[in-house]
Amino acid sequence: MKLGIIGLPGAGKSTLFEALTKIVQDETSRKPEDRLGTIRVPDERVDRLSAMYNPKKTIFAQVEYLLPYIPMQKPGGQKGDETAWSTVRTCDALIHVVRNFKGFGEEPATPLDDFAKVNEEMIFADLLVVEKRLERLELDQKRGKKADQDELRLLLECKEMLEKEKPLRHKAELAAAPKLRGFTFLSGKPMLILFNNEDDVEETPRVGDTLAGEKYLAIRGRLEHELAQMDEEDAQEYLAEFNITTSAMDRMITLSYELLGLISFFTVGPDEVRAWTIRKETIAVDAAEVIHSDIKKGFIRAEVVAYKDLMEAGSYKDARQKGTVRLEGKTYAVQDGDIIEFRFNV
């Protein structure tokens, strides 16, 4: 799963990316190219399971973050330029970084205006895609080719929303329609807005009803960037000095994971404790395939215990004695935090 980091020039996209990945590029060696980093999802449940089983390996869930190179670094500057967004379209969700600090020699921050500029550009780019497809369908009909009525209806619904300058993500069932998947609409992707604040400001700006229906979070990007480069001891002192209780990066990664509609289930044992990533409402037989296709093919049962029940029992043996370990079939909807042992035969 991949999230794209977008925003206007000077918003702090590179600062955020480097705080996340802990990979800092020297200013003199920066190249005009996309940057991609794979990040582990912080999860105290994995830490506690690892402490319980003391395995040879501990593996966390992971997500990818893409910092796309956009020519001239002006995603809002070339109205309707589809090529500028081509890399972003491959992402499953977006992180929209909005400047909420006063940079050296810059005008005061206007975060809501800045958000609107990029949001409008995505809406306009999507409208171009819809109009081109509708034109194609109309041409096909004139040539005697029957149009897919479901696709046509969905596209007209998209067009109506976009012409009203409403992003498609505000109508989740429309954005997620299978017949629209190939269009990779920008405004239909789940999005988290990150207000990049001054070093001494923790709160989000006043947004009123402007961001109704949106998910947003405030970060102090420069502080987080510095924190990411420190060793553990220095980092703890730094956290105390700036009254930071938890890293905003951890909160942001966790929110990103949730934004994608993902959950984790766990497999445990002396060799490995591991978090596996699936979408919400995935059934047991499909979760088995995430581990190996043979497990799905030979699926018999899933032995399941909820993380909370295991922690309360203190051990797997005690959880079994308490009756909280249960057997589930193929159609069981896996829950976030389930610890599963799959029984199979091939």
DARAGI-V774688 format. One line per field, one symbol per residue. psi: psi as a letter, one per 20 degrees, with the letter a starting at -180 (. if undefined). A space follows every 10 residues. Layout:
BEGIN
psi->???
END
This chain:
BEGIN
psi->pppporrrpj hkghggghhg ikoppphijp qmrqppqppq opohhgghhh hgilrhqppr qqqqppnqpp pjkmhjinpj ohhhjghhhi qhrqoopppk qorpjrqqqm ghggghghgh ggggghhggg hghhhghggg hhjjppqohg gggghhgggg ghhjkpqhii nghghjphii hiilpgiiqq pppooorrhj phqqrpicjh kpiqpqqprn ghghgghhiq rgghgggggg hjlogqphgg hggghgghhi kqrprqqqrh hppqppprqq jprghhhhhh gphhhggkpf rpoppqgghg hhhhrhghhg hijiprpqah jpopqpippp opprp.
END
